[in-house]
Amino acid sequence: MVHRSGRPPLGHRIAYGGDYSPEQWDPDTWRDDIALMRTAGVTLITLGVFSWADLEPHPGTYTFDWLDDVINALHDAGIAVDLATPTASPPPWMGHLHPDTLARDRDGHTMHWGSRNHFSPASATYRDYCARIVTQLVTRYVHHPAVVMWHIGNEYGQLCYSDEAATRFRNWLLERYHSIDALNDAWGTSFWSQRYGSFDEVIPPRSAPYLINPGLNLDYQRFSSDLMRDCLREQRDIIRAADPHAVITTNFMGFFPLVNYPTWVNDLDIISDDIYPDPTNERSYHDTALAHTLMRSLANGKPWMLMEQAVSAVNWRPHNVPKPVHQTRREALTAVARGARGICYFQWRASAVGSERFHSAMLPHQGPNTPHFESVCALGRELEHLSTVLPHDDNLLPHVRVALVFTWENWWATREPALPTHQLDAYAVLRRWFTALHDLGVTVDIVPPGPHLTQYDVVAVPNLYQANDSDVEALRAVSEAGHTLILGPFSGIAHGDGHIHAGYFPVPLADLTGTHGQQWVPLGHATQFTLGVDSLPVPRYADHITLASATATAVASFPADAPHGLANAPAVVHNPATDVWTLAADLDSPALKALFTRILPPDLMPGRDLPDGVEVISGALHTLIVNHTDTAHTVALASLAGHNRRHPWVGQWHDALTMTSYDGSNTVHVPAYDAVFLVAANALDRI
């Protein structure tokens, strides 16, 4: 990992470790733990995430001696510290003495202590206590040589509908709209007699007899994300004032709906993520790949880190199947291949008490003399070895030529009730498109609209139901630059404020698509259409569109017996004059894979001939081939031509895990549930 200033917190090592809660254990156990950490190859430990009650047992009374001992002992052992601000879980005394610090739900119910995350991000009292404890921590540890990172809060995602939140919301709205008339116009409050006479009348979207105004819902989601970011910024600024070069992070949660992560990126030095794929899902590696791709995209080529994942079973599913050792290893390797330079777990030692007693840990209840701990040590050795052969600067990205467009605000809008269907959730649609592209070996960035889109050869838009004018202009610029634009169904329907465009959809892009959208068609029963030799099922939804340009061509059409007026209507349209493809059907991943195979240039799809369950991941100087199946497979390196444009498959290559040598004419044997981590020999000379 490398800080924005260029200073590497851990030199050129891949950070390996996890959360540690020494407050749950006695000093003798600390000493045993640190010795075992060294055995396992641990290089980074996160401390203090849930330590507030032990650091400040009474208001204004601080007890840091125990933390001093732990940090000093870790430092003596050569283990670095990611020091957390403990603000995710205030002590019971805070809620008892200051009920205003407790969050209220939509029904006005208070959420009490006895769990975690029991705070209101709107509470001035809570935020004042946060500032005090962070100031104490910073004063004591900001220059401690063991502390290489600061970890603010934990998994931000707290909503509150209290009166204090309402006051902050009104101020946020005033800053956004400046006048109550502008707010009324944006929210369309002439509907259902909702017009406001002043900002004082506005309340959060609390429980109501029927549907809430969608403008109110959307703005409260925007506000809530900004409110949590304000909490992060207040703590960040305290740390930054003491050390302008401090490395600061907080842990994201993949595609988490309550926080608009792209708007938080500039507040952090390192992008971190928590991910807990379900080991019972044999295709979970698609979701893992999607989350890793998002983090790599948010990091914009700089190193990022996996802050939390499970070594084996979690405790919070109804049926907690343990994760196989080979899956734990593959997940770590795929993260590294996508630019992660930190592989950490929740947690180091399994808890004996509390709600997470049965959550797996690097060190299990059964102790170190177990296959479980042996696998943790083995992974530590592999990561240490990879640290010697992989780059650690910001030159981690391959030449990415395909963008998948996704915005949190559009996701929020597609989750709104009272739409034509609830089956076009923008994240669900993104997953289907990503899975299809991933199975073809297509490397993508996941990005919001913006001027950067013109740097891609292909821009795919799974869904953009609601878009600002600037978003639309960014898509238009792709076509004007001569690049390919692929537009998914139910796009270009609403302005950024949710108002529906009048006219044939996609109204702001219809001249590019060469189509006129006539009707939104949630399907009562499935239909299909034929594309070449493939019959593509349409299980959920279709747009009824017609051709409206002499240059637009229906590449595929719905059959004559299609329901709801879709008979013989275009299903896929290409307008070569603008190089815009329009998909009028929401398809599952196999059908999308068949479609993309026809649209994309072959050199973008090096995985199209790979066996099912084998994925290929390229970085600037490496390519990882991963076998997620229970059968060994052989991959011809020549078939991957074009996948890594910076380092084509010529010359000598080495498997960084075994140092087996290959050249571009070789085939690579990948055992069941295993991986081959190829690094170019000439690249090794540069590191």
VEXDOVEX-844179 format. One record per residue (C-alpha): x, y, z. Coordinates in steps of 0.1 Angstrom, whole numbers, plus 5000, padded with zeros to 4 digits. Example, Ala and Ser with C-alpha at 12.3 -4.5 7.8 and 13.67 -1.06 7.14 Angstrom:
512349555078 513749895071 
This chain:
500050005000 501250354992 500050675007 499050964984 502251144995 504250844981 505250725016 504550345018 503150255053 504449905051 507349945028 506749714998 504849435017 501249325012 499649395045 498249075061 496349055094 493049155108 490949305136 492149235171 490249305203 492749275232 490249425256 488549085255 491648905268 494248915295 497949035290 499148675290 496948605260 498248925243 501748785244 500648445231 498748615203 501548835192 503948535190 501348345169 500848655147 504548635139 504248265131 501348345107 503248625089 500848895101 502149245093 499149465102 496649465130 493549685134 493049795170 490349985188 487249945165 485049855195 487149975224 485450295234 484050175267 487550045277 489250365266 486750595283 484850395310 483350715324 482851055306 486151235305 488050945322 490550795299 492450465304 495050415277 497750215296 496449885283 496450005247 499950145252 501149795262 499449625232 500749885206 504249875221 504349495221 503149485185 505749735175 508449535192 507349235172 507549425139 503749435134 502249765123 498949905136 495850035119 494450235148 490650285147 488650565162 486150365183 483150585174 480950315158 479950185192 479550445220 479650325257 476350265275 476850575296 476450795266 472950685257 472050675294 473251025301 472451175266 469351015250 469751265222 472751055209 470550765201 469050725166 465350715159 463850495132 461050595108 458450515134 460050735160 461350445180 464650485198 467350245190 469150175223 472550045234 473149675240 474349615204 476449835182 475950135158 473550275183 474150645175 472750925156 475151085131 473051395135 473651425172 475851715181 476451555215 477651235200 479851415176 481351625204 482251305223 483751165191 485951465187 487151435223 488051065221 489751105187 491751405201 492851195230 493950905207 495751135183 497551325210 498850995223 499550795192 499851005161 503650985161 503950635175 506050445150 503750145151 500750345139 500850345101 497150395094 494050555109 490750375106 487750605111 484650445125 483450115111 481050035083 479250365082 475550315075 473550465103 470250635095 468350865119 464851025116 465051235149 464151595153 467851685153 468251495120 465251695107 466952025116 470151925098 468151805069 466352135065 469752315066 471052075039 467952145018 468352525022 471952495010 470952274980 467752464968 468152814984 464352874983 461252674993 459852734958 462852564942 462352264966 458652244957 459552244920 462151974924 459851754945 456751814925 454751894956 451752014937 450951634937 448751524967 448651874982 452251844995 453352194988 455552345016 455252705028 458652705045 461552475052 460352445088 457452225075 459851965060 460351655080 462351335072 460551055053 459050905085 456250655085 453150775067 449850635056 450950565020 453750634995 456250905004 457151174979 460051024958 461851364958 461851364996 463051004997 465851064972 467051384989 467051215023 469250945010 471651204996 471551395029 472151085050 475150985030 476551335033 475751345070 477751035077 480551175056 480551485078 481151255108 484051095090 485451435080 485351575115 487451295128 489751295098 490451665103 491551615139 494051345127 495151555097 495751865119 498251655140 499851485111 499251615075 500651285061 498651045082 497150765062 493350755067 490750505057 487350375066 485850035056 483350035027 480949745022 480949684985 477649794969 476149915002 472950114994 473050375022 476350545014 477350694980 480950574981 482150754950 481451084968 483650974998 486750874978 488551214980 488251215018 490350895021 493950805014 493350425009 490150264998 489149975020 486349715017 484649445037 483249145019 481548825030 480548605001 478348305008 480447985006 477247784996 477047984964 479347824939 479048134917 479848374945 483148454928 481148674904 479948894933 483448894947 484849004914 482249274911 483049424945 486849404939 486349574905 484349854922 487149904948 489849904921 487850154901 487250384932 490950364939 491650474903 494750244899 496250304934 496450024959 493449944980 492849685007 490449425019 489849535055 487449255065 486448915053 485848575069 488548315071 485748045073 482248065086 480348375097 477848385126 474948595111 473448375084 470748135094 472947845084 476647925086 478547685063 482347705067 484347845039 486747595023 490447675027 490847684989 488147944986 489748165012 493048144993 491448214959 489548514972 492848664986 494648604953 491948754932 491949064954 495649104950 495449054913 492849344912 495149574931 494649504967 497749544988 496149465021 494449125029 492949135063 490248945082 487648975109 489148885132 492548765147 491348565177 487848415179 485748585206 484748375236 481948615245 479348825228 477348805196 480248695174 481448395194 480848165164 482348395138 485548245124 488948395131 492448355119 493148195153 490247965161 488847855195 490647525190 494047695189 497047695166 497547325163 494847295137 494547275099 492647605100 495547795115 498047615093 496147745063 496348095077 500148065080 500447925045 498548225031 500748455050 503848295034 502348324999 501448695004 504948765016 506348594985 504048794962 505249104979 508649044963 507349014927 504349254924 504549634919 503549854948 503250194931 500050324914 500750144881 498449854889 495749884862 495649704830 494649894799 490949894807 488849954775 485349894787 483350094813 480249984831 478250294842 476650294876 475550564900 474250534935 471550804929 470150604900 470250294922 468250474949 465750584923 465250234910 464550114945 461750364949 458250214952 455550274926 457650214896 456449994867 458349704883 460549634913 462649394893 464849654877 466949744907 470049904891 472449704912 470749374902 470849474866 474549574869 475349224884 473749054854 475749264829 479049234849 478648854852 478248824815 481249044807 483348874834 482648524820 483948654786 487148774803 486349144797 488149374821 485949674831 485949974852 482750064872 482350434870 479750714871 479150924840 481651194834 484151334809 486351024816 484050804796 485550904763 488750724773 487050384769 486450204736 483150074749 480750224774 477949994787 475050134806 473049854822 470450094835 470250474838 466550534846 467250864862 470051094850 471251454854 471851664823 475651624829 475251244829 473451254796 476051484781 478751244792 477050954773 476451174743 480251254743 481050884740 479150854707 480451184694 484051064701 483350764679 483150504707 480550234712 477650294736 475450014748 472250124765 470149894786 466349894791 464450144812 467050414806 466650784799 463250794816 463551064843 465451384850 467851384879 465051514902 462851224892 460551414869 459551194839 460651314805 457751394781 458051214748 459450894734 462050744757 465050754761 464151124754 467551284759 469251004739 466650904713 468451084685 471450864692 469550534696 467350594665 464450454685 461150574700 460150414733 456450354733 455650164765 457350014796 456349644797 456749434829 456049084816 453148874829 454948574815 458348524799 459048564762 462248534741 463848654709 466348504685 469848644679 471648444653 471448084664 470748174700 467248194716 467548454744 464948434772 463348754784 462048674819 460948994835 460749314815 460949474780 460749814764 458349844736 460250044710 460050124673 462650234648 462750614642 465850654621 466850544586 470250434600 468950224629 468549854623 466749594644 469349324649 466849114667 463049134672 460448984695 458448694680 454948734665 453448574696 455148804721 452748954747 451649304755 452049454720 455649344717 454949124686 457649184660 458949484679 462749544680 464549374708 468149484699 468849784678 472149914664 472450264650 475850254631 475650624624 476250684662 477550334671 474850304698 473349974707 469949964724 468749664743 464949664748 464949364772 466249294807 468148974802 469848724825 473648684823 473848384799 471648574773 473748894778 476848684773 475548574739 474648934730 478049084740 479848814721 478248964689 478749324699 482349334713 485549304694 487148954699 490349104715 488249244743 486948894752 489948664759 487848454783 485148374757 486648024751 487747954786 486047664805 483147774827 484347864862 487847974850 488548344853 491348564841 492448884859 495049114844 497049394860 499749604846 502449344851 500649024858 497748794849 496048554873 494248244860 491848114886 490047774885 486847794907 485747434897 486447094911 488046984878 491547064866 491747274834 494347364808 494547714793 496447804762 498348134768 497848224731 494148234737 494648524761 496148744735 494949104739 494049054775 497149234788 497949494762 500849634781 502549294782 501349074753 501948704755 505348694741 508648614758 509148444792 506548424820 506748284855 504148164879 504848384909 503448114932 505647824920 508148004897 507347764869 508447914836 506247954805 506348124772 503548244750 503247914731 502647714763 499547584779 499047634816 497647354838 495447494866 494447234892 490947214907 490247514930 493747654924 495347944906 498348034884 499748384890 501748474859 504248764859 506348864829 510048794833 510949134820 508549284845 510349114874 513549294864 511849634870 510649564906 
